[in-house]
Structure formats: structure tokens, C-alpha cells
Amino acid sequence: MKIQKRSATPSDLLALHQLMVDAKKQMIANGVNQWTNGYPNSSIIYQDIIDRNVLIYGENFDSAVTVTQTKDSWIFHRLMVNSASAGKGFATNILKDLINEGSNKGVTKFYIETHNTNFAMLHVLTKLKFISTQRFIKSDRSNLGYFIEFVHLTNSPLKSNLN
């Protein structure tokens, strides 16, 4: 599966907003209590774009993810897959692609958080051998229950179907 990847620009904001709305609808339909009406929102996504942290996968905005980086770790946020592409391995292959890219740049730790009701993401993270490090309540979404932080430690790339 060869998928185009590129950094988002401010002109992508409307399409990313539509992808976010689609992702929220998927979460509601699947009983995932991770996002709210106010989170995430276009302002957060716009700031991610300005900070050059958003990657878009696919020519038709099949998916997108925010990646923040430190010297030896990357943190994945707001991984969104369009409902038309859901269930086709996009999330798995995006994470593999990013772990490979980071590993090749010397990154050894990859973090992601998800809600305990996000069974699809929990399955992906388990499959990719992410390790649960903590359960916690987010202060801005305390009414949603607990979230789980995961880490993937690596010294070698994973096989991705994106290239």
C-alpha cells in the first residue's frame, strides 16, 4: 500500500476540520468517549499546523496525525482516519511508518494516549507491541473516565505497508 504523506499547511485546515468531524462521528457511533464537542477543535488543529506537527496521509485526506518531537521521543496525538478508509489498516501502517522514520533518526521512545473505550486503537497498539505505562484522568475531560498512556520502545524499524 503506497500512500502519499506530507506536512499540512494552513490551506488544509478546512479538510482537516472535516476529517476531525468525521472522526468524532465515528467515535460516537462506536461508543468511544475520548473526544468532546470542544476537543479537539479547529483552533487546536490550526496551531498544530502552524507548529508544523500535522502529517496528512493519502491524496484525499484519508488520515492525519499530529506528532510532537523531543530529542529521543515522539508523541502521537489526534490520529484520525476517514470513515471511508476505516478498518483498512491505515492507523497500523501510519504508526509503523512513523516508528520507522523516527527509529532511523535515532528516536527510541514513541508515546500515544487513548481512552479506555477506544477498542480499535487499543487493538492497534497491542498489535504493535506498545506497552501501557499509566492510567489517568484528564483534568479537562474528567467526566469521560480514564485514559491510558502507551510507549513503544525500539532500536529497530517495523515493517510498514506504506512504502
C-alpha positions as CSV (number, residue, x, y, z in Angstrom):
1,M,0.0,0.0,0.0
2,K,1.7,3.2,-1.2
3,I,0.3,6.2,0.5
4,Q,1.3,9.8,0.0
5,K,2.5,11.6,3.1
6,R,3.0,15.3,3.5
7,S,3.1,18.1,6.1
8,A,-0.1,20.0,6.5
9,T,-0.3,23.7,5.5
10,P,-2.8,26.3,6.7
11,S,-4.8,25.8,3.4
12,D,-5.5,22.2,4.7
13,L,-7.4,23.5,7.7
14,L,-10.9,23.0,6.3
15,A,-10.2,19.5,5.1
16,L,-8.6,18.6,8.4
17,H,-11.7,20.1,10.2
18,Q,-13.9,17.8,8.1
19,L,-11.7,14.8,8.9
20,M,-11.9,15.7,12.6
21,V,-15.8,15.9,12.5
22,D,-15.8,12.6,10.7
23,A,-13.6,11.1,13.4
24,K,-15.8,12.4,16.1
25,K,-18.9,10.9,14.5
26,Q,-17.0,7.5,14.3
27,M,-16.2,7.7,17.9
28,I,-19.8,8.5,18.9
29,A,-21.0,5.6,16.7
30,N,-18.5,3.2,18.4
31,G,-19.1,4.3,21.9
32,V,-15.7,5.9,22.3
33,N,-15.7,8.6,25.0
34,Q,-12.4,10.2,24.0
35,W,-13.3,13.5,22.4
36,T,-15.9,16.1,23.2
37,N,-17.8,18.8,21.3
38,G,-15.0,21.2,22.1
39,Y,-12.0,18.9,21.9
40,P,-10.3,18.8,19.6
41,N,-11.3,21.9,17.6
42,S,-10.2,23.8,14.6
43,S,-8.0,26.2,16.8
44,I,-6.1,23.2,18.1
45,I,-5.6,21.8,14.7
46,Y,-4.6,25.2,13.3
47,Q,-1.9,25.6,16.0
48,D,-0.7,22.1,15.2
49,I,-0.3,23.1,11.6
50,I,1.5,26.3,12.4
51,D,3.8,24.3,14.6
52,R,4.4,22.0,11.6
53,N,3.3,18.9,13.6
54,V,0.5,17.6,11.4
55,L,1.1,14.9,8.8
56,I,-1.6,14.1,6.2
57,Y,-1.7,10.6,4.6
58,G,-3.4,10.0,1.3
59,E,-4.3,12.3,-1.5
60,N,-7.9,12.6,-0.3
61,F,-7.1,13.2,3.4
62,D,-7.5,9.5,4.2
63,S,-5.9,10.2,7.6
64,A,-3.9,12.6,9.6
65,V,-1.8,12.6,12.8
66,T,-0.1,15.2,15.0
67,V,3.4,14.3,16.0
68,T,5.4,16.3,18.6
69,Q,9.1,15.6,18.9
70,T,11.8,15.8,21.5
71,K,15.4,14.6,21.2
72,D,14.7,10.9,21.8
73,S,10.9,10.6,21.8
74,W,7.9,11.3,19.6
75,I,4.4,11.7,20.9
76,F,1.4,10.9,18.6
77,H,-1.8,12.9,19.0
78,R,-5.2,13.0,17.3
79,L,-4.7,10.1,14.8
80,M,-7.7,10.4,12.6
81,V,-8.8,8.0,9.8
82,N,-11.6,9.0,7.4
83,S,-14.6,6.7,7.8
84,A,-14.3,5.6,4.1
85,S,-10.8,4.3,5.0
86,A,-11.6,2.9,8.5
87,G,-10.7,-0.8,9.0
88,K,-8.2,-0.9,6.2
89,G,-5.1,-0.8,8.3
90,F,-4.3,2.9,8.0
91,A,-3.8,3.5,11.7
92,T,-1.5,0.5,12.0
93,N,0.5,1.4,8.9
94,I,0.8,5.1,9.9
95,L,2.2,4.2,13.3
96,K,4.6,1.7,11.7
97,D,5.7,4.4,9.2
98,L,6.3,6.9,11.9
99,I,8.1,4.4,14.2
100,N,10.3,3.5,11.2
101,E,11.0,7.1,10.4
102,G,11.8,8.0,14.0
103,S,13.9,4.9,14.5
104,N,16.0,5.8,11.5
105,K,16.5,9.3,13.1
106,G,17.6,7.8,16.5
107,V,14.3,8.1,18.3
108,T,13.8,5.3,20.8
109,K,10.5,6.1,22.5
110,F,7.1,6.6,20.9
111,Y,4.2,7.7,23.1
112,I,0.4,7.8,22.5
113,E,-2.6,8.2,24.7
114,T,-6.1,6.8,24.1
115,H,-9.3,6.4,26.0
116,N,-10.1,3.1,27.6
117,T,-13.3,2.8,25.4
118,N,-11.3,3.2,22.1
119,F,-11.1,-0.6,21.5
120,A,-9.9,-0.2,17.9
121,M,-6.9,1.9,18.9
122,L,-6.2,-0.4,21.9
123,H,-6.1,-3.3,19.4
124,V,-3.7,-1.5,17.1
125,L,-1.4,-0.5,20.0
126,T,-1.4,-4.1,21.3
127,K,-0.6,-5.5,17.9
128,L,2.3,-3.1,17.5
129,K,3.7,-4.0,21.0
130,F,3.1,-0.7,22.6
131,I,3.2,-1.0,26.4
132,S,0.7,0.5,28.8
133,T,2.6,2.8,31.2
134,Q,-0.2,4.5,33.1
135,R,-3.9,5.1,33.5
136,F,-5.1,8.6,34.3
137,I,-7.9,11.1,34.3
138,K,-7.5,14.2,32.1
139,S,-8.5,17.3,34.1
140,D,-10.2,18.9,31.1
141,R,-12.2,15.8,30.4
142,S,-12.6,14.2,33.8
143,N,-16.2,13.3,33.1
144,L,-15.1,10.9,30.4
145,G,-13.3,8.4,32.6
146,Y,-9.7,7.2,32.3
147,F,-7.2,7.4,29.5
148,I,-4.2,5.1,29.0
149,E,-0.7,6.2,28.1
150,F,1.4,3.8,25.9
151,V,5.0,3.7,24.9
152,H,6.8,1.8,22.2
153,L,10.5,1.3,22.8
154,T,12.5,0.4,19.7
155,N,16.0,0.2,18.4
156,S,14.9,-1.1,15.0
157,P,12.2,-0.2,12.4
158,L,8.9,-2.1,11.9
159,K,7.7,-3.4,8.6
160,S,5.3,-0.9,7.1
161,N,3.0,-1.3,4.1
162,L,3.1,2.4,3.2
163,N,6.2,2.3,1.0
